[in-house]
Amino acid sequence: GYWFFYSLWWCDIINTVLSYISNRFKSTLKFDLLLYAIVYAIILVGRVINIELGGFLPTTSLQYYFPFFIIGLLMKKYEAIQNIFLNKYSYAVGLLIVLIGWYFRGLQSYPLFALAALGAVIVAWMSCKEINPDKKIAKALGIVGRNTLPIYAIHYFFIAELPIAWHNFVNVPMGFFFQFVIALCYSLIVVLLCLVIDRIISFNPLTRMLFFGETKKREW
């Protein structure tokens, strides 16, 4: 259930090496794009010929998540990249991509899924930017955003069994909206429980170090 941490670790290791190369050569935007594109091409080749190194190298997961990891880093490093993804057209384009991906989901196409996921992230990001930072909901979203890793680490205990028990209950004909509402409500409850448990664990320096490897409390 913790494939995400494994994939994130690999993304971080690869980026550490690439960042060193980038800084060593005092790179430009074009250099970084070429560098990351070459590495991603190697990942795709490894996925096609099924190189997993006995399961140690998760090329399947990296195929999906490495581009998102890199886009986020490049957006932070280069304003030009950020302006490409976040501009006055982002709402419309992102939503259109999501709808296209949903409509053609039966094709089981990786590029289509990746584009739809990217569109969903952009729409969510642009929506959050519209929220007044002084509002309580903005502060609540900020707390969730700063604690996504512990939420992910703890949430698995809440989703392993209960949703399976609900499967037959919510799996009804034309029940997409019904399932979505139940899943959303349950997700909000799980996030809240994860935050409470994380807060309890983080009170004590020993348990904080044992569970999350942190020496300092995370800001709320």
C-alpha positions in Angstrom: 0.0 0.0 0.0 3.0 2.3 0.2 4.1 2.3 -3.4 3.9 6.1 -3.4 6.7 6.5 -0.9 8.9 4.1 -2.9 8.2 6.0 -6.1 8.7 9.4 -4.4 12.1 8.2 -3.0 13.3 7.2 -6.5 12.1 10.5 -8.0 14.0 12.4 -5.3 17.2 10.3 -5.8 17.1 10.8 -9.6 16.4 14.5 -9.2 19.3 14.9 -6.7 21.7 13.6 -9.3 20.2 15.7 -12.1 20.2 18.8 -9.9 23.9 18.3 -9.2 24.6 18.1 -13.0 22.4 21.1 -13.6 24.2 23.2 -11.0 27.6 22.0 -12.1 27.1 23.3 -15.6 25.1 26.4 -14.5 22.3 25.2 -16.7 19.6 27.1 -18.5 15.9 26.2 -19.0 16.7 24.5 -22.3 19.5 22.5 -20.7 17.2 21.3 -17.9 14.4 20.4 -20.2 16.8 18.3 -22.4 18.4 16.7 -19.3 15.1 15.6 -17.7 13.6 14.6 -21.1 16.6 12.2 -21.7 16.2 10.6 -18.2 12.4 10.2 -18.7 13.1 8.6 -22.1 15.4 6.1 -20.4 12.6 5.4 -17.8 10.1 4.8 -20.7 12.5 2.4 -22.4 13.0 0.6 -19.2 9.3 0.3 -18.8 8.8 -1.0 -22.4 11.5 -3.7 -22.0 10.3 -4.4 -18.5 13.5 -3.6 -16.5 12.6 -3.8 -12.8 15.8 -5.0 -11.3 14.0 -7.6 -9.3 11.3 -5.1 -8.2 13.9 -2.7 -6.9 13.4 -0.2 -9.7 9.6 0.7 -10.1 9.7 1.8 -13.7 5.9 1.4 -14.0 5.3 3.9 -11.2 8.1 6.2 -12.4 6.5 6.3 -15.8 3.4 7.9 -14.3 4.7 10.1 -11.5 8.2 11.3 -12.6 6.8 13.9 -15.1 4.5 15.4 -12.4 7.4 15.5 -9.9 9.7 17.3 -12.5 7.0 19.7 -13.7 6.5 20.9 -10.1 10.2 21.4 -9.7 10.6 23.3 -13.0 7.6 25.5 -12.2 9.3 26.5 -8.9 12.7 27.1 -10.6 11.5 28.8 -13.8 8.8 31.4 -14.0 8.4 30.7 -17.7 7.3 27.1 -17.0 4.9 28.3 -14.3 3.3 30.7 -16.8 2.8 28.0 -19.3 0.7 25.9 -16.9 -0.9 28.6 -14.8 -2.3 31.4 -16.8 -5.7 32.9 -17.7 -6.5 30.0 -20.0 -5.6 27.3 -17.5 -9.1 26.8 -16.1 -10.7 26.3 -19.6 -7.9 24.1 -21.0 -7.5 22.1 -17.8 -11.2 21.4 -17.5 -11.4 20.5 -21.3 -8.5 18.0 -20.9 -10.2 16.4 -17.9 -13.5 16.0 -19.8 -11.7 14.5 -22.8 -9.8 12.1 -20.6 -13.0 11.0 -18.8 -15.0 10.6 -22.1 -12.3 8.5 -23.7 -11.3 6.6 -20.6 -12.2 3.3 -22.2 -9.2 3.6 -24.5 -6.9 2.7 -21.6 -4.3 5.1 -23.0 -1.4 6.2 -20.7 -0.8 9.6 -22.5 -4.6 10.3 -22.2 -4.7 9.5 -18.5 -1.5 11.6 -17.8 -3.0 14.6 -19.6 -6.3 14.3 -17.8 -4.5 14.0 -14.5 -2.4 17.1 -15.3 -5.6 19.0 -16.2 -7.2 18.0 -12.9 -4.2 19.2 -11.0 -4.2 22.5 -12.8 -7.9 23.0 -12.3 -7.6 22.2 -8.5 -4.6 24.6 -8.2 -6.4 27.4 -10.0 -9.5 26.9 -7.9 -7.5 27.1 -4.7 -5.9 30.4 -5.8 -9.3 31.9 -6.0 -9.9 31.3 -2.2 -9.3 34.3 0.0 -6.2 33.4 2.1 -7.9 35.0 5.2 -10.8 32.6 5.1 -10.9 29.6 7.4 -11.2 27.2 4.5 -7.9 28.5 3.1 -6.2 27.9 6.4 -7.7 24.4 6.6 -6.4 23.6 3.1 -3.0 25.0 4.1 -2.9 22.6 7.0 -3.7 19.6 4.7 -1.2 20.8 2.1 1.6 21.0 4.7 0.8 17.5 6.0 0.2 15.5 2.9 2.9 12.9 3.6 1.8 11.9 7.1 -1.8 11.9 5.8 -0.7 9.5 3.1 1.2 7.3 5.6 -1.7 7.0 8.0 -4.7 6.9 5.6 -4.0 3.4 4.4 -5.2 2.0 7.7 -8.6 3.5 7.1 -9.0 2.5 3.4 -7.8 -1.1 3.5 -11.0 -2.8 4.7 -14.0 -0.4 5.1 -14.3 0.7 1.5 -14.3 -3.0 0.4 -17.2 -3.6 2.7 -19.1 -0.7 1.1 -18.3 -1.8 -2.5 -21.5 -3.7 -3.1 -23.5 -1.0 -1.4 -22.3 1.8 -3.6 -21.8 -0.2 -6.8 -25.2 0.4 -8.3 -26.3 1.1 -11.9 -25.7 4.7 -12.9 -24.4 5.3 -9.4 -21.4 7.5 -10.3 -22.7 10.6 -8.5 -23.8 8.5 -5.5 -20.4 6.8 -5.3 -18.6 10.2 -5.7 -20.6 11.8 -2.8 -19.9 8.9 -0.4 -16.3 8.7 -1.4 -15.9 12.5 -0.9 -17.5 12.4 2.6 -15.5 9.4 3.6 -12.3 11.1 2.4 -12.9 14.2 4.4 -13.4 12.0 7.6 -10.2 10.1 6.9 -8.2 13.2 6.3 -9.4 14.6 9.6 -8.6 11.4 11.5 -5.2 11.3 9.9 -4.4 14.8 11.0 -5.5 14.0 14.6 -3.4 10.9 14.8 -0.4 12.7 13.2 -0.7 15.5 15.8 -0.8 13.0 18.7 2.3 11.2 17.3 4.1 14.5 16.7 3.7 15.7 20.3 6.5 13.5 21.5 10.0 13.9 19.9 10.7 10.2 20.2 7.5 9.0 18.4 7.9 11.9 15.9 11.4 10.6 15.0 10.4 7.0 15.0 7.4 7.3 12.7 8.3 10.2 10.5 12.1 10.7 10.9 11.5 14.4 12.0 13.4 16.3 14.6 11.1 19.4 14.4 7.4 19.8 14.6 5.6 20.5 11.3 3.9 23.8 11.2 0.1 23.9 11.3 
